[in-house]
Structure formats: structure tokens, C-alpha cells
Amino acid sequence: MSLFADTSVWSLALRRDTQHPAPEVGALANALARGQTVFVAGLVLQELLQGLSGPKARMQIIERFAKLPLLSPDIQDHIEAAELRNHCRRSGVQIATVDVLFAQLCIRYDLTMLATDKDFTYLARHSALRLWSP
């Protein structure tokens, strides 16, 4: 199983003050330790860097992400993500634009989403998105 790790998981994984990490953080750590492929998108890196302070933390994140395969959405991904978001909205579910794009990348590349953000649970109910579960 190949994973896509959302910003919500990376954010928790990189925090030093978390005593009881979410199971998704453990799954990320286990996947990386086993050499399993964990995919990310440039927007995940951007979101993490926007939330940090200090050059040391910035460089650590950049170095870690340089080793991971980066997915870049193409025009069709944006079109399909918009269609998925519109479908969810018609079903009464509001999903952030970035989250729908991440879901679309998972669907396109047959990846399992690793996230703590509940929006992905709602997305999975209205799409072919596969979510990791403990």
C-alpha cells in the first residue's frame, strides 16, 4: 500500500510536544522506517513551511521532503478535483479546495490517504478516496 500523507499528519509528526501521537503519525513513522513509499505534494510542504518559525526547523523540513516523491497535479487533476468538490457541495458537504486536490491525487495514483483531518472522511463517503485506518 502506497501512502499520501496530508499536512495534518506531518504537522503532528514534526511537533516535539506531542505525548500521545495520533495513530496516523505512528503509521507514517512505521511506513518511513520500513522504506515504504510515502508521497507528498508541494502544497503540503508549503503549508508546513508557512506554519513554522526559525531557519533550523525550515531546513529540517526541506531536507526531509527532498527525499520523498513529490506529486504535481496537472490540469486534469484540477478539473476532476473541482468536479469532486462540486459533487460534495451538492451533497451538503463543504470541503477545502486543497483537500479535494489531495484527494484527487490519491484517487489518480491509487494511494491511501493518511490524514487526521475529518474532511477526508466526508470526501471518502462521496468518492473513491481510500483512507488509512488503524
C-alpha positions in Angstrom: 0.0 0.0 0.0 1.4 3.4 -1.0 0.5 6.3 1.2 -0.1 10.0 0.7 0.5 11.9 4.0 -1.6 15.0 4.4 -0.4 18.2 6.2 -2.4 17.3 9.3 -0.2 14.2 9.9 3.1 15.8 9.1 2.3 18.7 11.4 1.7 16.3 14.3 4.7 14.2 13.4 7.0 17.1 13.4 5.8 18.5 16.8 8.0 17.8 19.7 5.4 18.5 22.4 3.0 15.6 21.4 3.0 13.0 24.1 0.4 10.7 22.6 0.6 11.0 18.9 -2.3 10.1 16.7 -2.3 6.6 15.2 -1.8 8.2 11.8 1.6 9.6 13.0 2.6 6.1 14.1 1.6 4.7 10.7 3.7 7.4 8.9 6.7 6.7 11.1 6.3 2.9 10.5 6.0 3.4 6.8 9.1 5.5 6.6 11.1 3.2 8.8 10.2 0.2 6.6 11.2 2.1 3.5 7.6 2.2 2.2 6.9 5.0 -0.3 5.2 8.0 1.2 4.1 10.6 -1.4 3.5 14.3 -0.7 2.5 17.3 -2.8 4.3 20.6 -2.9 1.3 22.2 -1.2 1.9 20.0 1.9 5.5 21.3 2.1 4.3 24.9 1.6 1.6 24.6 4.3 4.2 23.2 6.8 6.8 25.9 6.0 4.2 28.6 6.4 3.4 27.4 9.9 7.0 27.3 11.2 9.3 29.8 12.7 13.0 29.6 12.6 15.6 28.6 9.9 16.6 25.4 11.6 13.1 23.9 11.5 12.7 25.1 8.0 15.9 23.4 6.8 15.0 20.2 8.6 11.6 20.0 6.8 13.1 20.9 3.4 15.8 18.2 3.8 13.2 15.5 4.8 10.9 16.4 2.0 13.7 16.4 -0.6 13.8 12.6 -0.1 10.1 12.0 -0.7 8.4 11.6 -4.1 6.5 14.8 -4.9 3.2 14.6 -6.8 2.4 17.6 -9.0 -1.2 18.0 -10.2 -1.8 18.5 -13.8 -4.8 20.3 -15.5 -7.0 17.2 -15.4 -6.4 16.8 -11.7 -7.6 20.3 -11.1 -10.7 19.7 -13.3 -11.6 16.5 -11.5 -10.9 18.0 -8.1 -13.4 20.8 -9.0 -16.0 18.2 -10.1 -15.5 16.3 -6.9 -15.8 19.4 -4.7 -19.0 20.4 -6.6 -20.4 16.9 -6.1 -19.7 17.1 -2.4 -21.2 20.5 -2.1 -24.4 19.3 -3.8 -24.5 16.5 -1.2 -24.2 19.1 1.6 -20.5 18.7 2.3 -18.1 21.6 2.2 -14.5 20.6 1.6 -11.5 22.9 1.3 -10.0 23.3 -2.2 -6.6 22.0 -1.2 -8.1 18.9 0.5 -10.1 18.0 -2.6 -7.0 18.3 -4.7 -5.1 16.0 -2.4 -7.9 13.5 -2.6 -7.9 13.7 -6.4 -4.2 12.9 -6.4 -4.8 9.9 -4.2 -7.5 8.6 -6.4 -5.5 9.2 -9.6 -2.4 7.4 -8.3 -4.2 4.7 -6.3 -2.8 5.9 -3.0 -4.2 5.6 0.5 -4.7 8.9 2.3 -3.1 9.3 5.7 -4.8 12.2 7.4 -6.3 13.3 10.7 -8.4 16.0 9.0 -12.1 14.8 9.2 -12.8 16.5 5.8 -11.2 13.4 4.2 -13.7 11.1 6.0 -16.5 13.1 4.3 -14.7 13.1 1.0 -14.3 9.3 1.1 -18.0 8.9 1.5 -18.6 10.7 -1.8 -15.7 9.4 -3.8 -13.2 6.6 -4.5 -10.8 8.0 -1.9 -9.3 5.3 0.3 -8.4 6.4 3.9 -5.9 4.6 6.1 -7.5 3.2 9.3 -5.8 1.6 12.3 
